[in-house]
Amino acid sequence: MKIKYLLYILVAFSLVVFGCAQKTSTELMENMKMEKDVNEDLEFKQMCQSAGYKWMFMKPTQDGKSIKDAQECWGCMFEGIEHICDKEKFNQFVPPR
């Protein structure tokens, strides 16, 4: 009888440990992605500002008009009419220095 309860406790403990280990690895992966995004955003922000443009939070634009379905983002206001959220797209407009 004691062995049966001990076995139940061991199984329950193993499930908890396994669940925590999975959550931790998932959180680590998400944190690494966020860190990468932050570093890329910082580089993009520096590129934008060093080219003489403003860094701001708003909807991206195309041909001077807001893109209806796009979400707001941090990006570069290029020549006062285009808000560009993507570093690669920005590089198409402004050659790297």
N, C-alpha and C positions, 0 to 999 in steps of 0.2 A: 504494500500500500504506500509506504513512504517513497519507494523507488518510483512509483507512478506519479506522485506529486512532484518529486524532484525532476522527473523527465518533463512534465508539463512546464515547470518553471524554467528549465533549461531551454526548451523550445521557444517559450515566450520571450525570454531574454535574447535568444539568437535572432528572433524576428525584429526586436527593437534595435539591436545593434546593426543588423543588416540594413534596416530602414534609415537609420541615422547615417551610416556610411554612404548610402546612395545619395541622400540629400546633400551631404557635404561635398561629394564629387560634382554634383550638378551645380551647386552654388559656386564652387571654385571655377568651373567652366564659364558660368555667367559672369563672374567677377573678372575673369581674364578678358572676355569679350568687351565688357564695359571699359576696362582699362585701356584696351586697344582703341576703342572708339574715342575715349577722352584724349589719348595721345594724338590720334589722327585729327580730331577737331582742333586741338591746340596748334598743330602744325598748319592746318588750313587757316585758322584765325590769324596766325602770324603772317602767312602768305598774303592774306587779304589786306591786313593793315599795313604791311610793308609796301604793298602796291598803291597805297593811298586811299583805300576804300573803307567803308564802315562795316563792322561786324554787328549783326543784330538778329533778333528772333522775330520771324514772321513767316507767312506762307511763301513758298517759292513762286517765282513769276516766269513767264515766257512771253516775249515780245511786249514787255511792260505790263502784262495783265496777270492777276493771280491765277494760279492753276487751281481750279475749283475743287477737285477731289484730293489735293495734296494736303498733308498735315503741316502745321507750323514747324519750323526748324531753325536752328542756329545756322547762319550762313552769311555770305558776303553780298552787300548791296553794291552792285557793279554799275557804275556810271549813272546812279540815281534811278534806274528803271528796272534793272534785273536783280532779283534776289536769288542767289545761287547757293544751294545747300550741299552740293557735291564738289569735292576738291577736283576730281577729274574733269568735270564740266567747266569749272572755273579755269583750269589750265587751258582749255580750248579757247577761252576768251582772252586770257592774259598769259602770255608766255612766262615761264618761271625765270626768276632773276638769278 
